[in-house]
Amino acid sequence: MAGAGIGNPSGAVAVFDFGNPQIVGGRAKAVISGGVFCFGSGADNVVTAVISSFVTNDLQFAGNASGAQFNGINLYTVGSNDPMAVATNGVFILTANGAVTAAYPVKCDGNNSVANVGSTADSVALGNLAIGKALTSAASGGYCLVQLR
């Protein structure tokens, strides 16, 4: 369950995964609650050119993603250096920070919640900022269905 002020208080609430969940495993750099927006964060050059050398520990995630740093949503609460699962696709119930409009692209706003991509600056960076599309509308502080891309 996510703590107060960090997105959906129920944690990661997946509604649809299209029968084929897209989940990336890794390690947590710190304690991360379920439902927190995450981004890849680790040391340089831990991956080589061959798959046989890759291990899950090579991939580390940090919480409280912001802007273009978003990689996915942590599925359950984990401790520091614990294995974790990050959903990179699917439909989730997320908290709106500002009005969210159905069918509009949404961005990660740094508060483990989403907002419409809408300003001129955001529109220019749409490819980098949009984490998905809203399937339902919500007022600020409410909940909406978002399809991650």
N, C-alpha and C positions, 0 to 999 in steps of 0.2 A: 504494500500500500504506500503510495507516495505521501510525503509529508505536506503540511499546509503550505500554500504559496508556491508549489512547484508543479503546477499543472493539474491533471485530473487526480483528485484525492483517492480515487479507486485504483490508481496505478495504471498499468498498460491494459487497456480494454479493447481487444481485437474483436471486431464484428464479423469481418470476412477475411479469408486469406486465399480465396480462389482455389482451394483444394491443394495448394502447393505453397506453403509458407516460405518466404525468402528471409532466412535468418542467418546472421553472421555470428560466429563464435569468436570470443577473444577473452581478454583479462581486463578487469576494472583497475584503473589507476588509483581510485579512491572509493569510498562507499558511495554507491549510486542506487537510488530508489527505483522501483519499478515504475515505468511510465515517463521517466526522465529522458529528454532528448539528448542523444549522445553524438560524439564525433571521434574519429580515429586520432589518437595522439600517442606517439611513441618515439623511440630512438630512430635515427637515420640508419639506413643500410642493414636492416635486420632480415630482409628478404633477398634471396639470391635468384638466379635465372632458372632454377629447376624446382619443380613442385616437390620433389622428394626431400628437400631441405626445409620446407615450410611446416611450422607447427603453430597451433592456436596461440601459444604464448607470444608469438611474433607480433600479434595484433593486440594493441591496447586501446581502450576507450576511456574518455573522460566525459563527465556529465555536463549538463547545462549548456548545450550547444547554442550557438547564436549565429544568425545570418546564414552565410554560405557554409559554415562549418558542419552543418547537420549531416549525419550519416544514417540515423535511424533512431528507434525508440527502444530503450532497455525494457526487457519483458518482465523482470522480477528483481527484487532488491538483492544486492550483492555487497559483500565487504571488499575492502581494499585487496587487490591482487587475486580476487576470486574469479573463477570462470563466469562468463556472462553470455547472454544471447541478445542480439540486437536485431529487431525486425526492420527490414529495409523496404518492405512492400506490404500492402494490405490496407484494410479500412479500419480506422481506430476512432474511438470517441475521445476528442481532444478539447481542451479549454480554449475559448476565444479570448483574445486580448484586443478589444475593439470589435466592431461589428464584422462578422464574417458572412459572406454572401455565397449561397449555393452556386456551384458551377464556376466560381472564380478561383484562380490560383491562390494558394496561401503560402506564407513564409513562416519560418521559425523566428520568433521575435526575441529570443533570449530569456524568456520567462517560462520555458517549457509549455508554451501555448502558441497559438497561431493567430495570424492577422492576414487580412487581404493584402495581396501584392497590388499596389494601386498608384503610388505616387510616380511622378516622372522618373525619378532616380531609380525607384524599384522596378519600373517597367523596363528601363534600359538593362538592368541586371537580372531580368526575369529568369534567364537560363541558370543563373547562379543561386538565386534566392528561393525560387518556388520549390517547396518540398512535396507538393501534391495539390489536389483540388478538393474544395469543399463539396460535399454531397448534400449537406443541409446547411441552412443559415443559423446564426446565433448572435445574440447581443453580447456585448462585452461581459465577461464573467460567466457566460453560459457555455453550453457544450454543443459541439457539432461533429458530424461524421466527416472524416477526411480520408481520402484515398491517397496514400503515399505513393510516390513514383520512384 
